[in-house]
């Protein structure tokens, strides 16, 4: 399977063409089972975010945007004030699913801003605008991820050496499964694979939920990347043996000064590096 074929197969979050439901990959079942599920009710969308069926900051944002658009489309009546009041209730409910997910609130606030900015329009038009805004959020995420991939690949390709594979250590999962496409920290690896670079990824299992073992390894293997699963406390040994040329990790949140916060275990990897 080529990288592009993998991306076409693994679309983390999408709205069904008839806009009847939100369609996601249930990531709690990976890697053993690849199953898409349809989310129709506010309870189903809330539970999917809460239980990490959809996960990764960008993917959560896209799911929230499509989710609130779907729920808003079912609000009865054509009076703006009543529509907006119910919209706010649904937004607050979805926001309660995962209080630490910044992209969840960012996406929901952006969708609310689309409602208030168009309050002079009829409710039917606002409902259509919400689906369009959700599409924009997803497309922007794809472009951002591609941009991150190009920047990261520009750094990793400098490591290329004749007859020697480039060893890369990862922690957690920040690939296509965590975004709308490409991923963040895994995007440079996907682009390198696409362009014939010889990357060998050593994927930390990433306790306690094993995102590295369950998701990163599965994703890279499916897209044709040479990947080896290691337990978290093998990172130091792999570095000592000279197997690691670079470390790429996810980032749950980036501060204005450039500091990043990520999954437990990331600071230990940073110290070792």
C-alpha positions in Angstrom: 0.0 0.0 0.0 1.4 3.4 -0.9 1.3 6.4 1.4 -1.5 8.1 -0.5 -3.5 4.8 -0.7 -3.2 4.6 3.1 -4.4 8.2 3.5 -7.4 7.5 1.3 -8.3 4.5 3.4 -7.8 6.1 6.8 -9.9 9.2 6.9 -10.3 9.7 10.6 -13.3 12.1 10.6 -15.8 12.8 7.8 -19.4 13.8 7.3 -21.5 11.4 5.3 -22.4 12.8 1.9 -26.1 12.9 2.8 -25.2 14.6 6.1 -27.1 12.1 8.1 -24.3 11.2 10.5 -20.7 11.8 11.5 -18.5 9.0 10.3 -15.3 8.1 12.3 -12.8 5.3 12.7 -13.2 3.8 16.2 -9.6 4.0 17.4 -10.3 2.1 20.6 -10.5 -1.1 18.4 -7.1 -0.6 16.6 -5.0 -2.4 15.6 -7.0 -5.6 15.8 -10.2 -4.2 14.1 -10.6 -1.4 11.6 -14.2 -0.3 12.1 -16.0 2.9 11.0 -18.9 3.9 13.2 -21.7 6.5 12.5 -22.5 9.0 15.2 -26.0 10.4 15.0 -27.0 11.7 18.5 -25.4 14.2 20.8 -24.8 11.4 23.3 -23.0 9.3 20.7 -20.7 12.2 19.7 -20.0 13.1 23.3 -19.2 9.5 24.1 -16.9 9.1 21.1 -14.8 12.1 22.2 -14.9 11.2 25.9 -13.8 7.5 25.3 -11.1 8.4 22.7 -12.9 6.8 19.8 -11.7 9.9 18.1 -8.5 11.4 19.5 -5.7 13.8 18.7 -6.2 17.5 19.0 -6.9 18.3 15.3 -9.2 15.3 14.8 -11.2 16.2 17.9 -11.6 19.7 16.5 -12.9 18.4 13.2 -15.2 16.0 15.0 -16.6 18.7 17.2 -17.2 21.0 14.2 -19.0 18.4 12.2 -20.8 17.2 15.3 -22.3 20.6 16.2 -23.2 21.2 12.6 -25.0 17.9 12.5 -26.9 18.5 15.7 -27.7 22.1 14.7 -29.3 20.8 11.5 -31.9 19.0 13.6 -33.0 22.0 15.6 -36.6 22.7 14.9 -38.1 26.1 14.1 -37.1 29.1 12.1 -36.6 31.8 14.8 -33.0 32.8 15.3 -33.2 33.4 19.1 -34.7 29.9 19.8 -32.2 28.3 17.4 -29.2 30.1 19.0 -30.4 29.2 22.5 -30.6 25.5 21.6 -27.3 25.7 19.7 -25.6 27.0 22.9 -27.0 24.1 24.9 -25.7 21.5 22.4 -22.3 23.3 22.2 -21.9 23.3 26.0 -22.9 19.7 26.2 -20.2 18.6 23.6 -17.6 20.8 25.4 -18.1 18.9 28.6 -16.9 15.7 26.9 -13.2 16.4 27.3 -12.4 19.5 29.4 -8.6 19.4 28.6 -9.0 19.2 24.8 -8.2 22.8 23.7 -9.1 22.1 20.0 -12.6 21.0 21.2 -13.3 24.4 22.6 -11.5 26.2 19.8 -13.6 24.5 17.1 -16.9 24.9 19.0 -16.2 28.6 19.6 -15.4 29.1 15.9 -18.7 27.4 15.0 -20.6 29.6 17.4 -18.9 32.7 15.9 -20.2 31.6 12.5 -23.7 31.5 14.0 -23.6 35.0 15.6 -21.9 36.6 12.6 -24.8 35.6 10.4 -27.7 36.2 12.8 -29.4 38.4 10.2 -29.8 35.5 7.9 -32.5 32.9 8.1 -31.9 29.7 10.1 -31.8 27.4 7.1 -29.0 29.4 5.7 -27.1 29.4 9.0 -27.4 25.6 9.2 -25.8 25.3 5.7 -23.1 27.7 6.7 -22.2 25.5 9.7 -21.5 22.5 7.5 -19.4 24.8 5.2 -17.4 26.1 8.3 -16.8 22.5 9.4 -15.5 21.6 6.0 -13.1 24.6 6.2 -11.8 23.5 9.6 -11.0 20.1 8.2 -9.4 21.4 5.1 -7.3 23.9 7.0 -6.1 21.1 9.3 -5.0 19.1 6.2 -3.0 22.0 4.9 -1.5 22.7 8.3 -0.4 19.1 8.7 1.1 19.0 5.2 3.0 22.2 6.1 4.3 20.7 9.3 5.3 17.6 7.3 7.3 19.7 4.8 9.1 21.6 7.5 9.9 18.5 9.5 11.0 16.6 6.4 13.3 19.5 5.5 15.1 18.7 8.8 15.1 14.9 8.6 16.3 14.7 5.0 19.6 16.3 6.1 20.3 13.1 8.0 20.4 11.0 4.9 23.6 8.9 4.6 24.6 6.5 1.8 23.9 2.9 2.7 22.5 3.7 6.1 19.0 4.0 7.3 17.9 7.0 9.3 16.7 6.0 12.8 13.8 8.0 14.3 12.3 7.6 17.7 8.7 8.4 18.3 6.6 8.8 21.4 2.8 8.6 21.5 0.8 9.0 18.2 0.6 12.2 16.2 -0.1 10.7 12.8 -2.9 10.6 10.3 -5.1 9.0 13.0 -4.8 12.1 15.2 -5.6 14.6 12.4 -7.7 15.0 9.2 -4.8 13.8 7.1 -1.0 13.4 7.2 -0.5 13.9 10.9 1.8 16.3 12.7 5.0 14.7 14.0 4.5 11.6 11.7 3.9 13.8 8.6 7.6 14.2 7.9 8.0 10.4 8.0 5.1 9.8 5.7 6.5 12.4 3.2 9.9 10.8 3.5 8.5 7.4 2.7 6.6 8.9 -0.3 9.9 10.3 -1.6 12.0 7.3 -1.2 13.9 8.0 2.0 15.1 5.1 4.1 13.6 5.8 7.5 13.5 3.2 10.3 11.2 4.2 13.1 11.5 3.0 16.6 8.1 3.5 18.2 7.8 3.8 22.0 4.8 1.8 23.2 3.7 4.9 25.2 2.1 3.7 28.4 -0.5 3.6 29.8 -2.8 3.7 26.8 -0.2 2.3 24.3 -0.9 4.8 21.5 2.6 4.1 20.1 2.0 0.3 20.1 -1.6 0.3 19.0 -1.7 3.3 16.7 1.8 4.6 15.5 3.1 1.1 14.7 -0.1 0.2 12.9 -0.2 3.4 10.9 3.4 3.4 9.8 3.4 -0.3 8.9 0.3 0.2 6.8 1.9 3.0 4.9 5.0 1.0 4.2 7.4 2.5 6.8 10.0 0.2 8.5 8.9 0.4 12.1 10.1 -1.4 15.3 8.0 -1.4 18.5 10.0 -0.9 21.7 8.9 -0.5 25.3 9.3 3.0 26.7 12.4 2.2 28.8 14.4 0.9 25.8 14.8 4.4 24.4 18.1 5.1 26.2 19.5 1.8 25.1 18.5 2.4 21.5 20.2 5.8 21.6 23.4 4.4 23.2 23.7 1.8 20.4 23.6 4.6 17.8 20.3 3.5 16.3 18.5 6.9 16.8 19.4 9.9 14.7 16.3 12.0 15.5 13.4 12.1 17.9 9.9 13.3 16.9 7.1 13.5 19.4 3.5 14.8 19.4 2.5 18.0 21.1 -0.7 18.3 23.0 -0.2 22.1 23.3 2.4 24.6 22.2 3.1 27.7 24.3 3.8 31.1 22.8 7.4 30.9 23.8 7.9 27.6 21.9 7.6 25.2 24.9 5.6 22.1 24.2 3.5 19.9 26.4 3.0 16.3 25.5 2.2 12.8 26.8 3.7 11.5 29.9 7.2 10.1 29.1 8.1 12.8 26.6 10.3 14.7 29.1 12.4 11.6 29.7 12.9 11.2 26.0 13.9 14.8 25.7 16.4 14.5 28.5 17.9 11.4 26.9 18.1 13.1 23.5 
